[in-house]
């Protein structure tokens, strides 16, 4: 229904016909994500060598949701069931997103803006004017010497999306902001 609404609102836009087409488009653009299972108490990630571990090695909680069946692998008709993890971390791949910033010559110029076009008059207007930026430059001169190196700011906040605090569902977005870009870049 959302895709139909968007097609009606944006008549000249090429909006995919289905959610599957939309997912394919997002993946083709390099904007997909990886799912990594997590302990319900956030003790560990089931990743790498520990991907197939059945319970947390710290707190002992199960990797999988508890089903009220005797055998979690089959249903009444003998069909194979997929185990459902208790908690899933969705990891948006950083490197492809950073690479996309340098795919366009215009965006590439913006990523070097802090070095090439910024007015250094002693006023605090951008992160590049801050004491933290200058301190970092003095501690790591080899990094600071190449204006293409990406500087990121990290922001994180735990929130309950529907303001129903009695539920256990919450979202914890972690946002990385590229500080190289000029103020007001859209």
JOSUL-V757898 format. One record per backbone hydrogen bond with DSSP energy under -1.0 kcal/mol. NH is the residue of the N-H (numbers start at 0). CO is the residue of the C=O. E is the energy in kcal/mol with one decimal. If there is no record, write none. Layout:
NH&CO&E + NH&CO&E
//
This chain:
4&0&-2.4 + 5&1&-2.6 + 6&2&-2.2 + 7&3&-2.0 + 8&4&-2.2 + 9&5&-2.6 + 12&9&-1.3 + 14&12&-1.1 + 21&17&-2.0 + 22&18&-2.6 + 23&19&-2.1 + 24&20&-2.2 + 25&21&-2.5 + 26&22&-2.4 + 27&23&-2.6 + 28&24&-1.8 + 29&26&-1.4 + 30&25&-2.6 + 33&90&-3.0 + 35&88&-3.0 + 37&86&-2.6 + 38&43&-2.5 + 41&38&-2.0 + 45&36&-2.6 + 46&44&-1.5 + 49&46&-1.8 + 50&47&-1.4 + 52&49&-1.3 + 55&60&-2.9 + 59&55&-1.1 + 62&53&-2.9 + 64&83&-3.2 + 74&78&-1.9 + 77&74&-1.7 + 80&72&-2.0 + 85&62&-2.1 + 88&35&-3.4 + 90&33&-3.4 + 97&93&-2.4 + 98&94&-2.6 + 99&95&-1.8 + 101&98&-1.1 + 102&99&-1.2 + 107&103&-2.5 + 108&104&-1.9 + 109&105&-1.9 + 110&106&-2.1 + 114&111&-1.7 + 115&111&-2.2 + 116&112&-2.2 + 117&112&-1.4 + 120&118&-1.1 + 124&122&-1.0 + 128&125&-1.9 + 129&126&-1.4 + 133&129&-1.8 + 134&130&-2.8 + 135&131&-2.4 + 136&132&-2.4 + 137&133&-2.0 + 138&134&-2.1 + 139&135&-2.3 + 143&139&-2.2 + 144&140&-1.5 + 145&142&-1.0 + 148&145&-1.7 + 152&176&-2.7 + 154&174&-2.6 + 156&172&-1.4 + 158&170&-2.6 + 162&159&-1.7 + 166&163&-1.8 + 170&158&-2.7 + 174&154&-3.4 + 176&152&-3.0 + 178&150&-3.2 + 184&181&-1.6
//
